[in-house]
């Protein structure tokens, strides 16, 4: 019972931390203004780890590698901790398990990245109908513009209705449920 509570708490905290690192990475990548309160909050929450790591790992061609590495390391710690709390004999399982754990951590980062963009597109689509001038609209627009502008080249509007958000959400869900989740499960249960 205590293991389940600890596992839940650990998964929640480390998943939120991964989310914060990835948001910071994607905010920088898509040039979201860091003058916005939400962006300032993300920077404040992640500075404790990003600033020290940047001393050793500089940016590469305007990509904040240190923030992305922190997201991966957080997922790695989450995977190892989850296996240990579930009673998996991690330290006697052999060296091949570490490759699987790193692959699961990478899949976790990719899955959370897809989820970030999927929910950003969904929230942006809903807000475009309800309140298009909300203060969070510029952040969502900057974050989703690269994806939606690519899709808009190939998906025409029908009666002034843009179907590119719907197509993106469907494709993102397909990738998550048919590729990433089964791959993660096969790596975790490969013994």
N, C-alpha and C positions, 0 to 999 in steps of 0.2 A: 504494500500500500504506500509506504514512504517512498519507495523507488519510483512508483508511478507519478506521485506528486513532484518529486525532484526532476524526473524526466520531463514532465509537462512544463515546469518552471524553466528548466534549462533550454528546452526547445523554443519556448516563447521568447526568452531574453536573447538568445543567440540568433534567432530568426529576425527579430527586430533590429539587432545590431547589423546583421548582414544587409537588411533592407536599407538601413541608414547609410552604410558604406556604398552600396550600389546606387542609391539615389544621388549621393554626392558625386560619384563617378559620372553618372548619366547627366546630371545637371551641368557639370563642367564640359562634358562632351557635346551637349546640345546647346551650350551657351545660354543657360538659364541665368537670369540676373540674380546675383547673390545679394541684392538690396531688398528682396522680398523676405518677409518674416519667416516663411516656411523654409526657404533656402538658408537663411541665417541659423535657424534651429538645427538643420541637418549639419551644418558646418560646426556649430557649437557642440553637438552631440558626438561628433567623430574626431574632433581635433585632438583628443587625448591620445589617440593611436596614430592618426595620419601625420601629425607634425613630427614626432620622433622618427617614424619610418622614412619620411621624405629626406632625412639627412643621409640615409644609406641608399635609397632607391629613388633617383630623380625621375621626372617625367620623361617620356619618350615620344617625341613628335606630338606634343600637346596632349598626350594620353597620360592620365594620372595613374601610373602603374601601381604605386604604393596603395592607393585606395582599393583598387581592384584586387590586389594581393591580400589585403586585409579582409575583404569579403570572402575570398577563397579560404583563408586561414580560419575564419570564424566558422565556415561550413565544415572544414576539416575537424575542428575541435568539437563541433556539434555531433558529427558522425561518430567520432571516437568515443565521446562521452555517452552517446546513446547506446552504442554497442556494449560498453562496459556496464552501464546501468541495467541493460537487459540480460546480463550474465554471459555475454559472449566471451570465450576464452581468447582474447585478443593477442596476448603476449606469447601464447603457445601455438597460435594458428599458422605460423609460418610467414615468410616474407611476402608471399603473393597477396596476402590480405591488404597490405599497405597500398598496393597499386589499386585495388578495388576501392579502398577508402578514399584515395585521392580522386579517383574517377567519380565516385558518388558525390564528393564535395564539389567537383567541377560541374556535375549535373545539377546540383543544388543551386549553384550560382547562375547557371543558364536558365533553370526553371524560374528562379526568382526574378531574373531579368525579364523574361517573357511575361511573367505575371505583372510586373511593374508597368510595362508598356500596355498590356491588355487592360488593366484597370484604369490607366491614364486615358486611354482611348474611350473606354466606356463612360467614365466620369465626364470627359470632355463632350461626348455626344449627348449625354443627358443634360448637361449644363447649357449646351447650345440651344436646346429647346426651352429650358426653364429660365435660365439667367445667364446669357452669354457674356455679360460684363462683370461677372464676379471677380474678386481680386485674384483668385487662383487661376483664372483663364490664361494669362500670359505664360505661366509656368507649364500648364498642360499643353498649350499651343507649341511652345519651344520643344518640349519633350516628345510630342507626337508628330511634329511636322515632318521629320525625315521619313518616317514610315508611311504616313498617310499621303504625302506628296508623291512618293514612289508608286503607291497603289492607284492614286488618281490618274496616273498616266495611262493605266490599262483598264480601269473600271469607269465607264462613263456614268454621269449622273442621270437619273430618270425622274423627270418632273421636278427638277431643282432639289432632289433628295440625293445626298451623297451616301453611297453604299460602301465606300471604302472602310469606314470603321467596323461595320458589320462583318465584312469579309475578313478583316484582320483579326477580329475576335474569334471567328470560327476557325481560322487557320491556326491561331495561337493555341486554342483549346485542343485542336487535333494534334498539334505537335506535343503538347504537354501530356495528353492522355494516351496517345498511340506510340510515341517514341520515347520520351524522357522517363515517364513513370515506369513502364515495363523494363527499360534499360537499368534504371536505378534498382528496381526490385530484383532483377537477375544478378546484379553485382552484389547486392547485400546478402542474398541467399545462396550465393555461389560458395560452397564450402568444400 
